[in-house]
């Protein structure tokens, strides 16, 4: 295969620059409001060169969409929803599609601007998978409704539009706007995760008929709910540690909940498994995991029902910067094993995070 010449590289660079500038202008100003002269000026080339590479504005628009849809397809390919619990399907769908919107916002900005203008070019050049994704999920909701899983009053034709509508309120916003909306501080990605968790909760509680958290919480026997707390032995005795002791103290005030503290894998295996909410307190100084936590993760992996469909709080005791990475790894693992990890942002205090856990778990 011959190597690319300097002339070829320059041509590619110019084409990429034109595409980048066209994408930005189409996203911010719309197709109809954008002129070839605007794109040429932004790209720093003459107008004739734009026509030379892309012929017409419509063909340039097509090239922009094809590039964006190529990125979109790389995200959605490999996503499988078969034989997955509906609560987890909703969670994965919302997280995946909101993440896509946040990472390639210009695709959706272009779509929305053309939709508002009543244009048809976007539909003409959209990926076939774009429409198939809608039809597949629409059929999935119809099956859920027939099976009695979906709220019978839900119009399945508009469910996905409702989910997208929630996402559309947030994907394009900057960090300051997200901080104002959520009332939290953190990175843009952390605040987007907070938003995603809220959308997941709304979807799960509003769409699905079977909601074990709500049913158990609404029981009329007046009894408090059961919480299982696994303390990493490497973190030391809870009573001797201010941070971990604060966790226990706060949980004891949760509407008369019964808190069962476990400090070994044997204790975890021996419990009756009927808890409403699970919590894991971990210690990591350099990003390492203790042998007890590693064994606990292995146990969850081989015993799929241990945490499936249950909210799990994770508190990594911060002794160094690497502990943040441990927090994320544990959240991802719990989600992979079928649980619902309550995500924690860097600014969360013990009480702030526990309040979030209580709201998510319906305590």
C-alpha positions as CSV (number, residue, x, y, z in Angstrom):
1,X,0.0,0.0,0.0
2,X,1.5,3.4,-1.0
3,X,2.0,6.0,1.6
4,X,0.0,9.2,1.7
5,X,1.8,12.0,0.0
6,X,2.1,15.5,1.5
7,X,-0.4,16.8,-1.1
8,X,-2.9,14.1,0.0
9,X,-2.4,15.0,3.6
10,X,-3.0,18.7,2.9
11,X,-6.2,17.8,0.9
12,X,-7.4,15.7,3.8
13,X,-6.7,18.4,6.3
14,X,-8.5,21.0,4.3
15,X,-11.6,18.7,3.9
16,X,-11.6,17.9,7.6
17,X,-11.4,21.6,8.4
18,X,-14.3,22.4,6.1
19,X,-16.4,19.5,7.6
20,X,-15.6,20.6,11.1
21,X,-16.7,24.2,10.4
22,X,-19.7,23.2,8.5
23,X,-20.8,20.8,11.3
24,X,-20.5,23.6,13.9
25,X,-22.4,26.1,11.7
26,X,-25.2,23.7,10.8
27,X,-25.5,22.8,14.5
28,X,-25.6,26.4,15.8
29,X,-27.3,28.2,12.9
30,X,-29.3,25.5,11.0
31,X,-29.0,24.3,7.4
32,X,-31.1,26.9,5.9
33,X,-29.4,29.8,7.7
34,X,-25.9,28.7,6.9
35,X,-24.3,29.8,3.6
36,X,-21.3,28.3,1.8
37,X,-19.5,31.7,2.2
38,X,-20.0,31.4,6.0
39,X,-18.4,27.9,6.0
40,X,-15.5,29.1,3.8
41,X,-14.8,32.1,6.0
42,X,-14.8,30.0,9.1
43,X,-12.5,27.3,7.6
44,X,-10.2,30.0,6.2
45,X,-10.5,28.9,2.5
46,X,-12.1,30.4,-0.5
47,X,-15.6,29.5,-1.5
48,X,-14.6,27.9,-4.7
49,X,-12.5,25.3,-2.7
50,X,-15.6,24.3,-0.7
51,X,-17.5,23.7,-4.0
52,X,-14.5,21.8,-5.4
53,X,-14.5,19.3,-2.6
54,X,-18.2,19.0,-1.9
55,X,-20.0,20.4,-4.9
56,X,-23.1,21.8,-3.2
57,X,-24.2,22.8,0.2
58,X,-26.6,19.8,0.4
59,X,-23.8,17.4,-0.4
60,X,-21.6,19.0,2.3
61,X,-24.6,18.6,4.7
62,X,-24.8,15.0,3.7
63,X,-21.1,14.5,4.4
64,X,-21.4,16.1,7.8
65,X,-24.4,13.8,8.7
66,X,-22.6,10.7,7.4
67,X,-19.6,11.4,9.6
68,X,-21.8,12.1,12.7
69,X,-23.9,9.0,12.1
70,X,-20.7,6.9,11.8
71,X,-19.9,8.0,15.4
72,X,-23.5,7.3,16.5
73,X,-23.5,3.8,15.1
74,X,-20.2,3.0,16.9
75,X,-22.0,3.7,20.2
76,X,-25.2,1.8,19.6
77,X,-23.7,-1.3,17.9
78,X,-23.4,-4.2,20.2
79,X,-26.1,-3.0,22.6
80,X,-28.3,-6.0,23.3
81,X,-31.6,-5.9,25.3
82,X,-32.6,-9.6,25.1
83,X,-33.2,-11.5,28.2
84,X,-32.5,-8.5,30.4
85,X,-34.7,-7.4,33.2
86,X,-36.9,-4.3,32.2
87,X,-35.5,-2.1,35.0
88,X,-32.0,-2.7,33.8
89,X,-33.0,-2.2,30.1
90,X,-34.4,1.2,30.9
91,X,-31.3,2.1,32.9
92,X,-28.9,1.0,30.2
93,X,-30.9,2.6,27.4
94,X,-31.1,6.0,29.2
95,X,-27.4,5.9,30.2
96,X,-26.2,4.9,26.8
97,X,-28.3,7.3,24.7
98,X,-27.8,10.3,27.1
99,X,-24.1,9.6,26.9
100,X,-24.2,9.6,23.1
101,X,-26.1,12.9,23.1
102,X,-23.5,14.4,25.5
103,X,-20.6,13.2,23.4
104,X,-21.9,14.0,19.9
105,X,-24.3,16.9,20.6
106,X,-24.1,18.4,17.1
107,X,-26.0,15.4,15.6
108,X,-29.0,16.2,17.8
109,X,-28.7,20.0,17.5
110,X,-28.8,19.6,13.7
111,X,-31.8,17.3,14.0
112,X,-33.7,19.6,16.3
113,X,-33.1,22.7,14.3
114,X,-34.2,21.1,11.0
115,X,-37.2,19.6,12.8
116,X,-38.3,23.0,14.0
117,X,-37.9,24.4,10.5
118,X,-39.9,21.6,9.0
119,X,-37.0,20.4,6.8
120,X,-36.7,16.9,5.3
121,X,-33.0,16.6,4.4
122,X,-32.0,15.1,7.8
123,X,-34.4,12.2,7.3
124,X,-33.1,11.7,3.7
125,X,-29.5,11.3,4.9
126,X,-30.1,9.7,8.3
127,X,-28.7,6.2,9.0
128,X,-31.1,3.4,8.5
129,X,-30.1,2.2,12.0
130,X,-31.4,5.6,13.4
131,X,-34.9,4.6,12.4
132,X,-34.5,0.9,13.2
133,X,-33.4,1.7,16.7
134,X,-36.7,3.5,17.3
135,X,-38.8,0.6,15.8
136,X,-36.9,-2.0,17.8
137,X,-37.4,-0.2,21.1
138,X,-41.0,0.6,20.2
139,X,-41.7,-3.1,19.7
140,X,-40.0,-3.9,23.0
141,X,-42.4,-1.5,24.8
142,X,-45.4,-3.1,23.1
143,X,-44.2,-6.6,24.3
144,X,-43.8,-5.2,27.8
145,X,-47.4,-3.8,27.7
146,X,-48.8,-7.1,26.5
147,X,-46.9,-8.9,29.3
148,X,-48.3,-6.6,31.9
149,X,-44.8,-5.1,32.7
150,X,-45.6,-1.6,31.3
151,X,-48.2,0.7,32.8
152,X,-51.4,0.0,30.8
153,X,-52.1,3.7,30.5
154,X,-48.9,4.4,28.7
155,X,-49.0,5.2,25.0
156,X,-46.1,3.1,23.6
157,X,-45.9,5.3,20.5
158,X,-44.7,8.3,22.6
159,X,-42.7,6.6,25.4
160,X,-39.3,6.9,23.6
161,X,-40.1,10.6,22.7
162,X,-40.7,11.2,26.4
163,X,-37.4,9.6,27.3
164,X,-35.6,11.6,24.6
165,X,-37.4,14.8,25.7
166,X,-35.9,14.4,29.2
167,X,-32.4,14.0,27.7
168,X,-32.9,16.9,25.4
169,X,-33.2,19.3,28.4
170,X,-29.6,18.6,29.5
171,X,-27.2,17.1,26.9
172,X,-26.1,20.5,25.5
173,X,-25.7,22.4,28.8
174,X,-22.4,23.5,30.2
175,X,-21.0,22.7,33.7
176,X,-22.3,25.9,35.4
177,X,-25.8,25.3,34.1
178,X,-25.8,21.6,35.2
179,X,-24.5,22.7,38.7
180,X,-27.3,25.3,39.0
181,X,-29.9,22.7,38.0
182,X,-28.7,19.9,40.2
183,X,-27.5,22.0,43.2
184,X,-24.2,20.0,43.2
185,X,-20.7,20.9,42.2
186,X,-18.4,18.6,40.2
187,X,-17.1,17.9,36.7
188,X,-19.5,18.1,33.7
189,X,-19.4,14.3,33.5
190,X,-20.2,13.8,37.2
191,X,-23.2,16.2,36.9
192,X,-24.4,14.5,33.8
193,X,-24.4,11.2,35.7
194,X,-26.5,12.8,38.4
195,X,-29.0,13.9,35.7
196,X,-29.0,10.4,34.2
197,X,-29.8,8.8,37.6
198,X,-32.7,11.1,38.0
199,X,-34.1,10.3,34.5
200,X,-33.7,6.5,35.2
201,X,-35.6,6.8,38.5
202,X,-38.5,8.7,36.7
203,X,-38.6,6.2,33.9
204,X,-38.5,3.1,36.2
205,X,-41.1,4.4,38.6
206,X,-43.4,5.9,36.0
207,X,-43.4,3.2,33.3
208,X,-43.0,-0.2,35.0
209,X,-45.8,-1.9,36.8
210,X,-43.4,-4.1,38.9
211,X,-41.5,-1.9,41.3
212,X,-40.2,-3.8,44.3
213,X,-38.7,-0.8,46.0
214,X,-42.0,1.1,46.0
215,X,-44.1,-1.9,46.9
216,X,-42.0,-2.8,49.9
217,X,-41.7,0.8,51.0
218,X,-45.5,1.2,50.9
219,X,-46.2,-1.8,53.0
220,X,-48.8,-1.1,55.6
221,X,-47.3,-3.1,58.5
222,X,-45.4,0.0,59.6
223,X,-42.1,-1.9,59.9
224,X,-38.8,-0.2,58.9
225,X,-36.8,-1.5,56.1
226,X,-33.7,-3.7,56.3
227,X,-30.3,-2.4,55.2
228,X,-27.2,-4.6,54.9
229,X,-23.8,-2.7,55.3
230,X,-20.6,-4.5,54.3
231,X,-17.6,-2.8,55.9
232,X,-14.3,-3.5,54.2
233,X,-12.1,-5.0,57.1
234,X,-9.2,-3.0,55.6
235,X,-11.1,0.2,56.6
236,X,-10.8,-0.6,60.3
237,X,-13.6,-0.9,62.9
238,X,-16.4,1.5,62.2
239,X,-16.6,2.6,65.8
240,X,-13.0,3.8,65.6
241,X,-13.3,5.7,62.4
242,X,-15.2,9.0,62.2
243,X,-16.2,8.7,58.6
244,X,-17.6,5.2,58.8
245,X,-19.2,5.8,62.1
246,X,-21.0,8.7,60.6
247,X,-22.5,6.3,58.0
248,X,-23.9,4.0,60.6
249,X,-25.2,6.9,62.7
250,X,-27.0,8.4,59.6
251,X,-28.5,5.1,58.6
252,X,-29.9,4.5,62.0
253,X,-32.0,7.6,61.5
254,X,-33.6,6.3,58.3
255,X,-37.3,5.9,59.3
256,X,-36.5,3.2,61.9
257,X,-34.6,1.0,59.4
258,X,-32.8,-2.0,60.7
259,X,-29.1,-1.9,59.8
260,X,-27.1,-5.2,59.7
261,X,-23.4,-4.6,59.7
262,X,-21.2,-7.3,58.1
263,X,-17.4,-7.3,58.1
264,X,-16.5,-10.6,56.3
265,X,-17.5,-12.5,53.2
266,X,-18.6,-15.4,55.4
267,X,-21.1,-13.0,57.1
268,X,-22.4,-11.9,53.7
269,X,-23.0,-15.5,52.7
270,X,-24.7,-16.4,55.9
271,X,-27.2,-13.5,55.9
272,X,-30.8,-14.2,54.8
273,X,-30.6,-12.0,51.7
274,X,-33.9,-10.2,52.3
275,X,-32.5,-6.7,52.7
276,X,-34.1,-3.7,50.9
277,X,-30.9,-1.8,50.4
278,X,-27.2,-2.8,50.2
279,X,-24.2,-0.6,51.1
280,X,-20.5,-1.2,50.8
281,X,-17.9,0.8,52.6
282,X,-14.4,0.5,51.1
283,X,-10.9,1.7,51.9
284,X,-8.3,2.4,49.2
285,X,-5.2,4.5,49.6
286,X,-3.4,3.8,46.3
287,X,-6.2,2.5,44.1
288,X,-5.9,-1.1,45.5
289,X,-8.8,-3.3,46.6
290,X,-8.5,-5.5,49.7
291,X,-8.8,-9.2,49.3
292,X,-12.1,-9.2,51.0
293,X,-13.6,-6.8,48.5
294,X,-12.1,-8.8,45.6
295,X,-13.7,-11.9,47.0
296,X,-17.0,-10.1,47.4
297,X,-17.0,-9.0,43.7
298,X,-16.2,-12.5,42.6
299,X,-19.1,-13.8,44.7
300,X,-21.5,-11.3,43.1
301,X,-20.2,-12.3,39.7
302,X,-20.9,-16.0,40.2
303,X,-24.1,-15.5,42.2
304,X,-26.2,-13.3,39.9
305,X,-29.1,-12.9,42.2
306,X,-27.1,-11.5,45.1
307,X,-27.5,-7.9,44.1
308,X,-29.7,-8.1,41.0
309,X,-32.3,-5.3,40.7
310,X,-31.3,-3.8,44.0
311,X,-29.9,-0.4,44.8
312,X,-26.3,-0.5,46.1
313,X,-24.5,2.4,47.8
314,X,-20.7,2.5,47.7
315,X,-18.6,4.7,49.9
316,X,-14.8,4.6,49.1
317,X,-13.0,6.2,52.0
318,X,-10.8,8.8,50.4
319,X,-7.1,8.4,51.4
320,X,-5.7,9.5,48.0
321,X,-6.6,10.6,44.5
322,X,-6.7,6.9,43.3
323,X,-9.7,6.2,45.5
324,X,-12.0,8.1,43.0
325,X,-11.0,5.6,40.4
326,X,-11.9,2.7,42.7
327,X,-15.3,4.3,43.3
328,X,-16.1,4.3,39.6
329,X,-14.8,0.8,39.1
330,X,-17.0,-0.6,41.8
331,X,-20.0,1.3,40.5
332,X,-19.5,-0.2,37.0
333,X,-19.0,-3.7,38.4
334,X,-22.2,-3.5,40.4
335,X,-24.2,-2.3,37.4
336,X,-22.6,-5.1,35.3
337,X,-23.8,-7.7,37.8
338,X,-27.4,-6.4,37.6
339,X,-27.5,-4.1,40.6
340,X,-28.2,-0.3,40.5
341,X,-25.2,1.5,41.9
342,X,-25.9,4.9,43.4
343,X,-23.3,7.1,41.8
344,X,-21.2,9.4,43.9
345,X,-19.7,12.7,42.8
346,X,-16.5,14.0,44.2
347,X,-18.1,16.8,46.2
348,X,-20.4,14.5,48.1
349,X,-20.1,14.5,51.9
350,X,-21.1,11.4,53.8
351,X,-24.5,12.8,54.6
352,X,-25.0,14.2,51.1
353,X,-24.3,10.8,49.5
354,X,-26.5,8.9,52.0
355,X,-29.3,11.3,51.4
356,X,-29.0,10.5,47.7
357,X,-29.0,6.8,48.5
358,X,-32.1,7.1,50.5
359,X,-33.9,9.0,47.8
360,X,-32.9,6.5,45.1
361,X,-33.9,3.5,47.2
362,X,-37.1,5.1,48.3
363,X,-36.2,5.0,52.0
